[in-house]
Amino acid sequence: MNPHPDTPTGRIIAQEQAHVARNYDPLPVVVATAEDVWVTDVEGRRYLDLLSAYSALNFGHRHPELVKAAVDQIGRLTLTSRAFRNDRLGAFCAALAELCGKDLVLPMNTGAEAVETGIKAARAWAYRVKGVPADSARIIVAAGNFHGRTTTIVGFSDDPLARDGFGPFTPGFDIVPYADPAAIEAAIDADTAAVLIEPIQGEAGVIIPPPGYLRAVRDMCTRHNVLFIADEIQSGLGRAGTTFACDREGVVPDLYLLGKALGGGIVPVSAVVGDRAVLGVFAPGEHGSTFGGNPVAAAVGLRVVELLRTGEFQQRATDLSPHLRGLLDDLLGHGLTAVRVAGLWAGVDIEPSRGTGRAVAERLLTRGVLVKETHGQTIRIAPPLTIRTADLDWAIDQLRLVLQES
């Protein structure tokens, strides 16, 4: 799809192509305004957002209470760095710690920063608490993982596109199959500091482990004195129908890695949340961030926590989940080969004869629906948790029509 170069869309895309490094290949739409579940492009066309910025927009575009929190704070104070205290950070961290049932919060900005912070915390804990010999700590991760794009993180990815050409990589990671507790058990040894997994693998295509997997991971980590680190950056904060995806099995990890929706779709906010016995290993000067925990982020993050405390958004995802599954299941054998749904989050595999995931996403774009492909034949569906049933029905009907056309 190539917009005409003389249109506003075409001119803006040409400008981006000339001056923006091509580390993304976005769909040919240029969004100018947005509200709740709908966005409008520079030429006035409206689209239903079924991506939610990879779950950063769980509460919709420009949620009025989150915008107010940001605007009010911008009018007072925006940044001090952590060299000084500000009057918003403590309240945010107290509220987030309570939401997680933990003691301490270490605020950062991006999801990858939260993962890197979790890795450092696990290694420090291994050396200072568990007694692992210096520079020997190992962390078990799962095949198919996506935890970010720093060089350390892509070093334990098995995705060639993310990994190839960016070495040498940081050692200390052991990759085992996802959703295989026995493989984790076999990989644990005296030097194992942590098991780092996504409770639901998002980038891989919303891969949901079988019942009992998270409980098995929790039990074996406890048994072997190993930290359980749950990357809830995409799966957490209401997306899966519970506050955290780990809640689906009543499991509490040692460290939560949070991000995306924590910033309300307004500012980048991430955090590592854990008990003092783990996060307390850091001493002043050992880790930090100029913008991490800034007053605007803290003000928005606090309001996000307050919205989640009501349970309204988790309940909406729970209530709409079977409806979404039913709509998608009706398309199995009619252009879809597999459907995976957790809350308001779905991975949908496209029958190859109907086109690639990218081709389907482009055809949905022409019908006013925004989705994004992953791994060739899969598209992800993750609308804001504020979506109405009628809008969801309309969107999946557009998918049905696209599959019929191909």
DABELJO-V291848 format. One record per residue. RES is the residue in one small letter. SS is DSSP state (2 for helix, 1 for strand, 0 for the rest). OMEGA is omega in radians with two decimals (NA if undefined). Layout:
# DABELJO-V291848
RES;SS;OMEGA / RES;SS;OMEGA
This chain:
# DABELJO-V291848
m;0;-3.13 / n;0;3.12 / p;0;3.14 / h;0;-3.05 / p;0;-3.12 / d;0;3.08 / t;0;3.05 / p;2;3.11 / t;2;-3.11 / g;2;-3.12 / r;2;-3.14 / i;2;3.11 / i;2;3.12 / a;2;3.11 / q;2;3.09 / e;2;-3.11 / q;2;-3.13 / a;2;-2.96 / h;2;-3.14 / v;0;3.10 / a;0;-2.98 / r;0;3.03 / n;0;3.01 / y;0;3.04 / d;0;-3.02 / p;0;3.01 / l;0;-3.05 / p;0;3.05 / v;0;-3.14 / v;0;-3.06 / v;1;-3.13 / a;1;-3.14 / t;1;3.14 / a;1;3.03 / e;1;3.13 / d;1;-3.07 / v;0;-3.05 / w;1;3.02 / v;1;-3.14 / t;1;-3.11 / d;1;-3.04 / v;0;3.11 / e;0;3.03 / g;0;3.12 / r;0;-3.12 / r;1;-3.13 / y;1;3.02 / l;1;-3.06 / d;1;3.08 / l;0;3.08 / l;0;3.12 / s;2;3.14 / a;2;3.14 / y;2;3.10 / s;2;3.03 / a;0;-3.09 / l;0;3.13 / n;0;-3.08 / f;0;3.14 / g;0;3.09 / h;1;3.02 / r;0;3.05 / h;0;-2.97 / p;2;-3.12 / e;2;3.11 / l;2;3.07 / v;2;3.13 / k;2;3.13 / a;2;-3.13 / a;2;-3.09 / v;2;3.12 / d;2;-3.11 / q;2;3.11 / i;2;3.11 / g;0;-3.10 / r;0;-3.03 / l;0;-3.11 / t;0;-3.03 / l;0;2.99 / t;0;-2.83 / s;0;3.12 / r;0;3.03 / a;0;3.11 / f;0;3.09 / r;0;2.98 / n;0;-2.99 / d;0;-3.13 / r;0;-2.99 / l;2;-3.07 / g;2;-3.13 / a;2;3.11 / f;2;-3.08 / c;2;3.10 / a;2;-3.12 / a;2;-3.13 / l;2;3.08 / a;2;3.13 / e;2;3.13 / l;2;-3.10 / c;2;-3.07 / g;0;-3.09 / k;0;-3.09 / d;0;-2.91 / l;1;3.07 / v;1;3.01 / l;1;-3.04 / p;1;3.05 / m;1;-3.06 / n;0;-3.07 / t;0;3.09 / g;2;3.13 / a;2;3.09 / e;2;3.10 / a;2;3.12 / v;2;3.11 / e;2;3.11 / t;2;3.09 / g;2;3.10 / i;2;3.13 / k;2;3.13 / a;2;-3.12 / a;2;3.13 / r;2;3.12 / a;2;3.10 / w;2;-3.12 / a;2;-3.10 / y;2;-2.97 / r;2;-3.10 / v;2;-3.06 / k;2;3.12 / g;0;3.06 / v;0;3.12 / p;0;-3.09 / a;0;3.06 / d;0;-3.12 / s;0;-3.03 / a;0;3.13 / r;1;3.13 / i;1;3.13 / i;1;3.12 / v;1;-3.05 / a;1;3.01 / a;0;-3.12 / g;0;-3.06 / n;0;2.89 / f;0;-3.12 / h;0;-3.12 / g;0;-3.01 / r;0;3.01 / t;0;-3.09 / t;2;3.07 / t;2;-3.05 / i;2;3.14 / v;2;3.09 / g;0;3.07 / f;0;2.96 / s;0;3.01 / d;0;3.07 / d;0;-3.09 / p;2;-3.12 / l;2;3.13 / a;2;-2.92 / r;2;-2.94 / d;0;3.07 / g;0;-3.08 / f;0;3.13 / g;0;0.02 / p;0;-3.01 / f;0;3.12 / t;0;3.10 / p;0;3.02 / g;0;-3.12 / f;1;3.11 / d;1;-3.10 / i;1;3.09 / v;1;3.09 / p;0;3.09 / y;0;3.07 / a;0;-3.12 / d;0;-3.11 / p;2;-3.12 / a;2;3.13 / a;2;3.07 / i;2;-3.14 / e;2;-3.13 / a;2;-3.08 / a;2;-3.11 / i;0;3.00 / d;0;-3.04 / a;0;-3.12 / d;0;-3.11 / t;1;3.12 / a;1;-2.98 / a;1;2.92 / v;1;-3.11 / l;1;-3.13 / i;1;2.91 / e;0;3.08 / p;0;2.96 / i;1;-3.11 / q;1;-3.06 / g;0;-3.09 / e;0;3.13 / a;0;3.12 / g;0;-3.08 / v;0;3.13 / i;1;-3.05 / i;1;-3.13 / p;0;3.14 / p;0;3.10 / p;0;3.11 / g;0;-3.09 / y;2;-3.10 / l;2;3.08 / r;2;3.11 / a;2;3.11 / v;2;3.14 / r;2;-3.08 / d;2;-3.10 / m;2;3.08 / c;2;3.09 / t;2;-3.08 / r;2;-3.07 / h;2;-3.11 / n;0;3.12 / v;0;3.14 / l;1;3.00 / f;1;3.13 / i;1;-3.12 / a;1;3.05 / d;1;-3.12 / e;0;-3.06 / i;0;3.06 / q;0;-2.99 / s;0;-3.03 / g;0;3.04 / l;0;2.97 / g;0;-3.01 / r;0;-3.04 / a;0;3.12 / g;0;3.07 / t;0;-3.14 / t;0;3.05 / f;0;3.11 / a;2;3.09 / c;2;3.13 / d;2;-3.14 / r;2;3.07 / e;2;3.14 / g;0;-3.06 / v;0;3.09 / v;0;3.11 / p;0;3.06 / d;0;3.09 / l;1;2.92 / y;1;2.96 / l;1;-3.03 / l;1;3.11 / g;0;3.09 / k;2;-3.05 / a;2;3.14 / l;2;3.10 / g;2;3.05 / g;0;-3.08 / g;0;-3.08 / i;0;3.13 / v;0;3.07 / p;0;3.12 / v;0;3.01 / s;1;-3.10 / a;1;2.89 / v;1;-3.06 / v;1;-3.12 / g;1;3.12 / d;0;-3.09 / r;2;-3.12 / a;2;3.13 / v;2;-3.09 / l;2;3.10 / g;0;-3.13 / v;0;-3.11 / f;0;3.01 / a;0;3.13 / p;0;3.14 / g;0;-3.09 / e;0;3.14 / h;0;-3.13 / g;0;3.14 / s;0;3.13 / t;0;-3.08 / f;0;-3.11 / g;0;-3.12 / g;0;3.14 / n;0;-3.02 / p;2;3.14 / v;2;3.11 / a;2;-3.12 / a;2;-3.14 / a;2;3.12 / v;2;-3.14 / g;2;3.10 / l;2;-3.14 / r;2;3.05 / v;2;3.13 / v;2;3.14 / e;2;3.07 / l;2;-3.13 / l;2;-3.14 / r;2;-3.12 / t;0;-3.10 / g;0;-3.06 / e;2;-3.04 / f;2;3.05 / q;2;-3.11 / q;2;3.10 / r;2;3.11 / a;2;3.11 / t;2;-3.08 / d;2;-3.08 / l;2;-3.06 / s;2;-3.14 / p;2;3.10 / h;2;3.10 / l;2;3.13 / r;2;-3.14 / g;2;3.12 / l;2;-3.10 / l;2;3.12 / d;2;3.11 / d;0;-3.13 / l;0;3.08 / l;1;-3.07 / g;0;3.12 / h;0;-3.14 / g;0;3.07 / l;1;3.11 / t;1;3.12 / a;1;3.12 / v;1;3.08 / r;1;-3.05 / v;1;2.99 / a;0;-3.06 / g;0;3.06 / l;0;-3.09 / w;0;-3.09 / a;1;2.93 / g;1;-3.01 / v;1;-3.14 / d;1;-3.07 / i;1;3.03 / e;0;-3.03 / p;2;-3.13 / s;2;3.13 / r;2;3.14 / g;0;3.08 / t;0;3.04 / g;2;3.12 / r;2;-3.13 / a;2;3.12 / v;2;3.11 / a;2;3.14 / e;2;3.12 / r;2;3.06 / l;2;3.10 / l;2;-3.14 / t;2;3.12 / r;0;3.05 / g;0;3.13 / v;1;3.14 / l;1;2.99 / v;0;3.11 / k;1;-3.14 / e;1;2.98 / t;1;3.05 / h;0;2.94 / g;0;-2.98 / q;0;-3.03 / t;1;2.91 / i;1;3.11 / r;1;3.10 / i;1;-3.10 / a;0;-3.12 / p;0;2.95 / p;0;-3.09 / l;0;3.11 / t;0;-3.05 / i;0;3.08 / r;0;3.14 / t;2;-3.11 / a;2;3.12 / d;2;3.10 / l;2;3.10 / d;2;-3.13 / w;2;-3.10 / a;2;-3.12 / i;2;3.03 / d;2;3.07 / q;2;3.07 / l;2;3.11 / r;2;-3.14 / l;2;3.11 / v;2;3.14 / l;2;3.09 / q;2;-3.11 / e;2;-2.98 / s;0;NA
